[in-house]
């Protein structure tokens, strides 16, 4: 850990993560026109948000900052890959890591890893299908589109809400906090696909006021103290490749897991690559 990383990370251990996120939620959902327009215009300017891609480009049309932050894209802004057996990118962002799950262990950053069991809420049965499979971690920055979409067509089997802290998920914190993504509050959705089981893990972070899915609505808040699982058997939702599956109200990270010999990542799909929703990132091989 560098001195700079330490100064960024160590204060986070004592911060009241959920209280700060609840306060941020009230702030970002405010419908005070002057306040929300000021926030929106400053974020657009500071982060270089490309509003030409948005379905709604007039900031006055957004009722709150959060509505702007989770804005819908123009339907033509993100073409969906038409490649055979394609795995589509689930989000705009940057690849934090992509690679193999080695004996159930997922690489986070130099010298730091976490287990698929911990990531998926402590269940070895839930994690077993992904042992020796592949994973990717994609970070969404404040300038990015914050809705999440399906990498493959899938039938929802289970949704798991897992309690935890809300550390930042920026690069400095990822390098510094052991097991970061298996410590933060998160929502894991397990789908059955033509490439076998697929897990989409939506990881919360400081100031992420909520995580929601299209089939359930807002999952968090409320904050919980133990793992909560919902099984989907009768009338389970089926979502096609490229369809919206959830969103972050403020930015964070999505982790995608596949089983052994089921998916091969594209050779250019690696750490630090900037990616866009719907583009080819790999192919189903199993």
Secondary structure, DSSP 8 states (H G I E B T S, - for coil): --HHHHHHHGGGGTS-HHHHHHHHHHHHT---HHHHHHHHHHHHHHHT--GGGBS---GGG-SSHHHHHT--B-TTSS-----TTEEE--SSEEEEEEEE-BTTEEEEETTEEEEHHHHTTS-HHHHHTTTT-EEEEEE--TTS--EEE-SS-EEEEEEEEE--B----SHHHHHHSTTGGGTB-EEEEEEEETTEEEEEEEE--TT--EEEETTTEEEESS--SS-EEEE--TT--EE-TT-EEEEEES--EEEEEE-TTTEEE-TT--TT-EE-TTSEEEEE--
